Amino acid sequence: MKIQEAPTAGSMLHDVLGQLAAEVAEPLTRALERVRALAAGETLDARQLQALHDEVARARRIGILGQQIARLASGGVRQVPEPTDLCAMLDELLDEHRRDAAPGAREVRATLGPAAVVTDTGLTGALLRALLEWCDDSALTPIELRLDARPSSAQANLLCRFTRKPRAPGTAEPLSWQLMHFAAAALSARLTLEEDHASTTLSLQFERLVALAGHAEPSASDARLLAGCQLLVLAPDRDMRNQVRLAVQGLDLLVDYVASVDAACDYCADGLPQAVVYASTLSGAPLERLRRRLHSEVGAPPFIEITPQGHGFEPLRPGDEAVARVGLDGLAQALPAALVIELTRRR
C-alpha cells in the first residue's frame, strides 16, 4: 500500500505550471483547427459545433483552475473564519454535482454525520468542489463518501473511497487535485491519500470542531481556548443569569455578573473582559455607547446578545462591528460555540 500526504507547495508549483500549459493547449489546439476550417469556408455540423463549444469551455475551466491555484499558492486569499456546517455544505454540493454530472458519471454514496468547524466558508466550498471533481475524474467504481465528527480530537474527518481507473506510471494528478492540495494547505486541513491495488482512500481532516445547536458538546480544544478568559454578563434577570451560568459551566471561564449598563461601565473602567454577554432587554443607546467606546480600545471584547427566542447562533459578518446573537432556547449549545468563534476571531 502506498500512503502519502500532499507534498509541499514549493515542490509542486513547477509541475503545476507545466501541466496547466499542456492542458490548456490541448483543447485550444483542437478548437483552433475547427476555427481555421470555418475560416476556409467549411461548414461545421451540429456535432462539430458542440465539440468546438466544449473545447473552448474546457480551456476556460482550466484557466480558472490555474487562477485559483495561483492565488492560493501566493497566499493572496484573505480568510474569514466562521462556523461552517460541513454536512449541510456537502449536501448542497452533492445536489449540485448530481445536477451537473455528465452521462456516465460515477454515483456518490454519501453517509454524512453532523460536523461543524471554524473555517473560511468560501474556500472550504472550493476545496470540496475540487474534491468531488477529482473523485469523479478518478473513480472507476461508485464513490463512498463519509463525514463524521471526532470530538475527542476536535476534528471533522471526510473520507472518500473508490477503485481507481487504471493509470500509466508517472501520470500527473488532475488539476482538481492540485487545487485541492493548495486549498487544504491554506485552510490547515490535513489531506492524505492511500492507494493499493484494490482501492484508493482520500482523507481530509478539519481542525477546530465546534459545538453548534443540535451538534456535539464543546470539544476539548474549545475548552482550552476559553480557559481563563474573563466573561462579563449583563443581565438584570436572575433566571437568565442562572441559564448563562449553566451554559458555561465546565469551561473554566472567570465570570462576573452585573445587572445594569452603568455597572458594566464601572466594571470596564478597571479593565476589559475578554467577552461581553448581555440580555437583549438592555439594548439601547447607553449600551451602544459602551460598545463603541470599548471597540476603540486595543483588545476590544466581542459583544454577544442573548435574544428571547431561538436555538441558533448568528455570528458577526465579515467587517461587522456590532454584535453576535444567540437564542435563549438553545443557550446551552449556542453560547459556548459563540464564545469560541468570536474569541477565535481576535487571536
ZIDA-V478626 format. One record per residue. N is the residue number from 1. RES is the residue in one small letter. PHI is phi in whole degrees, 0 to 359 (999 if undefined). BURIAL is I if it has 16 or more other C-alpha atoms within 10 Angstrom, else O. Layout:
BEGIN
n-><N N>
res-><RES RES>
phi-><PHI PHI>
burial-><BURIAL BURIAL>
END
This chain:
BEGIN
n-><1 2 3 4 5 6 7 8 9 10 11 12 13 14 15 16 17 18 19 20 21 22 23 24 25 26 27 28 29 30 31 32 33 34 35 36 37 38 39 40 41 42 43 44 45 46 47 48 49 50 51 52 53 54 55 56 57 58 59 60 61 62 63 64 65 66 67 68 69 70 71 72 73 74 75 76 77 78 79 80 81 82 83 84 85 86 87 88 89 90 91 92 93 94 95 96 97 98 99 100 101 102 103 104 105 106 107 108 109 110 111 112 113 114 115 116 117 118 119 120 121 122 123 124 125 126 127 128 129 130 131 132 133 134 135 136 137 138 139 140 141 142 143 144 145 146 147 148 149 150 151 152 153 154 155 156 157 158 159 160 161 162 163 164 165 166 167 168 169 170 171 172 173 174 175 176 177 178 179 180 181 182 183 184 185 186 187 188 189 190 191 192 193 194 195 196 197 198 199 200 201 202 203 204 205 206 207 208 209 210 211 212 213 214 215 216 217 218 219 220 221 222 223 224 225 226 227 228 229 230 231 232 233 234 235 236 237 238 239 240 241 242 243 244 245 246 247 248 249 250 251 252 253 254 255 256 257 258 259 260 261 262 263 264 265 266 267 268 269 270 271 272 273 274 275 276 277 278 279 280 281 282 283 284 285 286 287 288 289 290 291 292 293 294 295 296 297 298 299 300 301 302 303 304 305 306 307 308 309 310 311 312 313 314 315 316 317 318 319 320 321 322 323 324 325 326 327 328 329 330 331 332 333 334 335 336 337 338 339 340 341 342 343 344 345 346 347>
res-><m k i q e a p t a g s m l h d v l g q l a a e v a e p l t r a l e r v r a l a a g e t l d a r q l q a l h d e v a r a r r i g i l g q q i a r l a s g g v r q v p e p t d l c a m l d e l l d e h r r d a a p g a r e v r a t l g p a a v v t d t g l t g a l l r a l l e w c d d s a l t p i e l r l d a r p s s a q a n l l c r f t r k p r a p g t a e p l s w q l m h f a a a a l s a r l t l e e d h a s t t l s l q f e r l v a l a g h a e p s a s d a r l l a g c q l l v l a p d r d m r n q v r l a v q g l d l l v d y v a s v d a a c d y c a d g l p q a v v y a s t l s g a p l e r l r r r l h s e v g a p p f i e i t p q g h g f e p l r p g d e a v a r v g l d g l a q a l p a a l v i e l t r r r>
phi-><999 257 242 214 264 300 292 291 300 298 285 260 302 299 296 296 298 295 295 300 299 294 287 285 295 298 291 292 296 294 295 296 299 290 295 297 297 296 297 278 98 287 252 262 280 300 295 291 295 295 297 298 301 295 293 294 297 294 298 296 299 295 299 295 302 298 297 296 297 298 296 292 294 274 75 270 252 275 260 236 295 203 294 232 277 294 296 296 296 294 303 294 293 292 299 297 297 293 296 267 295 285 304 87 296 285 291 252 256 255 238 245 270 294 203 232 226 273 199 281 295 297 291 295 298 297 297 289 298 297 298 295 294 296 300 295 293 261 276 263 241 305 260 268 236 225 240 212 264 234 302 297 249 56 230 245 238 248 241 239 221 195 268 271 297 300 227 290 305 84 293 288 293 300 297 299 293 298 297 300 300 291 293 298 297 297 271 59 266 271 251 228 238 240 225 220 292 260 206 239 233 249 239 232 251 257 273 62 295 232 267 238 306 86 250 289 291 307 279 297 290 301 298 295 296 273 304 84 287 269 245 255 247 256 203 287 269 296 297 295 300 294 294 296 301 293 293 254 296 86 262 58 275 263 249 238 239 229 255 213 292 300 294 294 299 297 300 290 294 268 149 277 284 280 204 236 245 218 284 298 295 269 299 154 300 300 293 295 295 296 299 294 295 291 297 279 263 293 76 303 280 288 252 236 269 262 272 297 227 115 249 261 228 253 285 300 277 306 85 285 250 271 230 271 224 230 270 296 296 244 300 299 267 282 293 302 296 298 295 299 297 288 288 298 300 260 245>
burial-><O O O O O I O O I O O O O O O I O O I I O O I I O O I I O O I O O I O O O O O O O O O O O O O O O O I I O O I I O I I O O I I O I I O I I I O I I O O O O O O O I I I I I I I O O I O O I I O O I O O O O O O O I I O I O I O I I I I I I I I I I O I I I O I I I I I I I I I I I I I O I I I I I I I I I O I O O I I I I I I I I I I I O O O O O O O O O I I I I I I I I I I I I I I O I I I I I O I O O O O I I I I I I I I I I I I I I O I I I I I O I I I O O I O O I I I I I I I I O O O I I O O I O O I I O O I O O O I O I I I I I O O I I O I O O O O I I I I I I I I O O I O O O O I O O O I O O I I O O O O I I I I I I I I O O O I I I O I I O O O O O O I I I I I I I I I I I I I I I I I I I I I I O O O>
END
